[in-house]
Amino acid sequence: MSVYTARNTKHRELSGDAISTRAFEQLRDFIRAESGISLGSAKRDLLCSRLARRIRHLGLRGYDEYYHHLLTVDRDGTELQQMVNCVTTTKTDFFRESHHFDFLRNHAIRQWRANAAATSNFKLRIWSTACSRGHEPYSVAITLMDHFGPRVGWDIKILGTDINTDVLEIAERGIYPIEEIADLPREVRDRHFMKGTGRWVRTVRVRDELRRMVAFRRLNIAASDWPFQGAFNAIFCRNVMIYFDEPQQRQLVAKLSERLESGGNLFLGHSENQSWLTNYVEPLGQTIYCKRGPLSTND
Ligand SMILES: C[S@@+](CC[C@H](N)C(=O)[O-])C[C@H]1O[C@@H](n2cnc3c(N)ncnc32)[C@H](O)[C@@H]1O
């Protein structure tokens, strides 16, 4: 058998039909337990194609062996992380769902200023829970920087978290293909991004002032415990809940609402507008929510 034929055979082995129902269900349950991501049977081909690269890389013979590898060989979780990196969908963009940033600019910041004037507390904490390659937290940073200026006199920190370590590396570096900022207004591009030169010529880098505002950490938002304390003035949890089933979505929103300051805002993705959300947060329209303040004794 020539090498060409042998390779072809291996590809056939790893195509969508190659996974047994048992292996699919085992991997599906494992992924759900480790990341919260629910893969229905319609996602069978997608799972196969995403994991085929890992199976080839490890020199394994198929999905059953891969599952066995995860359970018995992968003691330090290296392959588990690689698998999570493969199965997550990471599409993002600067100022995606721009009405959320309009709301920040036109309402939330005004409210924060009024609160600060009343309490002398000039601290702002914002969390981008599934930040992918960093576009979302950097869009928040740009919005705040454009409002407050670089010497703000405010203590502003933005936390960007994600379960996928590949995207977090990109987010930390803050280097993007130049096309990804093509739709931003020219003054935003010039003020907040540096153009690459030499072999970086088709890229831009987020300026250091913005990068200093954002810290990136790996975090599984479906995990039962989050390893940090404190409440946030705004939480972005956009375009990630769609990958969770409803009980997990409810659990997540309940936990997120506990992490919001009273009056703080929760921003969800455009297709994450469920009626049950009002059990936890007050809808303000356009998938923006507000944490209700403590009830007064008159209520
Ligand atoms: C489609 S992207 C959305 C990115 C950004 N929030 C936006 O709306 O542009 C979904 C992100 O959720 C992340 N993700 C999936 N499951 C997660 C989990 N359990 N914990 C944290 N992040 C998760 C993925 O790695 C991916 O980067």
Ligand as a Chemical Component Dictionary entry (heavy atoms), coordinates in Angstrom:
data_LIG
# 
_chem_comp.id                   LIG 
_chem_comp.type                 NON-POLYMER 
_chem_comp.pdbx_formal_charge   0 
_chem_comp.three_letter_code    LIG 
# 
loop_
_chem_comp_atom.comp_id 
_chem_comp_atom.atom_id 
_chem_comp_atom.alt_atom_id 
_chem_comp_atom.type_symbol 
_chem_comp_atom.charge 
_chem_comp_atom.model_Cartn_x 
_chem_comp_atom.model_Cartn_y 
_chem_comp_atom.model_Cartn_z 
_chem_comp_atom.pdbx_ordinal 
LIG C1  C1  C 0  -18.432 32.747 20.095 1  
LIG S1  S1  S 1  -17.183 33.200 21.234 2  
LIG C2  C2  C 0  -17.828 34.716 21.867 3  
LIG C3  C3  C 0  -16.749 35.726 22.147 4  
LIG C4  C4  C 0  -17.258 37.090 22.641 5  
LIG N1  N1  N 0  -17.937 36.966 23.908 6  
LIG C5  C5  C 0  -18.169 37.701 21.612 7  
LIG O1  O1  O 0  -19.391 37.724 21.809 8  
LIG O2  O2  O -1 -17.670 38.175 20.587 9  
LIG C6  C6  C 0  -17.501 32.040 22.560 10 
LIG C7  C7  C 0  -16.332 31.940 23.536 11 
LIG O3  O3  O 0  -16.792 31.229 24.695 12 
LIG C8  C8  C 0  -15.719 30.457 25.178 13 
LIG N2  N2  N 0  -16.247 29.429 26.082 14 
LIG C9  C9  C 0  -16.963 28.317 25.774 15 
LIG N3  N3  N 0  -17.252 27.622 26.884 16 
LIG C10 C10 C 0  -16.706 28.307 27.926 17 
LIG C11 C11 C 0  -16.658 28.088 29.321 18 
LIG N4  N4  N 0  -17.237 27.035 29.882 19 
LIG N5  N5  N 0  -16.006 28.991 30.103 20 
LIG C12 C12 C 0  -15.426 30.081 29.540 21 
LIG N6  N6  N 0  -15.421 30.331 28.217 22 
LIG C13 C13 C 0  -16.068 29.460 27.411 23 
LIG C14 C14 C 0  -15.076 29.920 23.908 24 
LIG O4  O4  O 0  -13.778 29.468 24.124 25 
LIG C15 C15 C 0  -15.150 31.137 23.000 26 
LIG O5  O5  O 0  -13.980 31.895 23.042 27 
# 
loop_
_chem_comp_bond.comp_id 
_chem_comp_bond.atom_id_1 
_chem_comp_bond.atom_id_2 
_chem_comp_bond.value_order 
_chem_comp_bond.pdbx_ordinal 
LIG C1  S1  SING 1  
LIG S1  C2  SING 2  
LIG S1  C6  SING 3  
LIG C2  C3  SING 4  
LIG C3  C4  SING 5  
LIG C4  N1  SING 6  
LIG C4  C5  SING 7  
LIG C5  O1  DOUB 8  
LIG C5  O2  SING 9  
LIG C6  C7  SING 10 
LIG C7  O3  SING 11 
LIG C7  C15 SING 12 
LIG O3  C8  SING 13 
LIG C8  N2  SING 14 
LIG C8  C14 SING 15 
LIG N2  C9  SING 16 
LIG N2  C13 SING 17 
LIG C9  N3  DOUB 18 
LIG N3  C10 SING 19 
LIG C10 C11 SING 20 
LIG C10 C13 DOUB 21 
LIG C11 N4  SING 22 
LIG C11 N5  DOUB 23 
LIG N5  C12 SING 24 
LIG C12 N6  DOUB 25 
LIG N6  C13 SING 26 
LIG C14 O4  SING 27 
LIG C14 C15 SING 28 
LIG C15 O5  SING 29 
# 
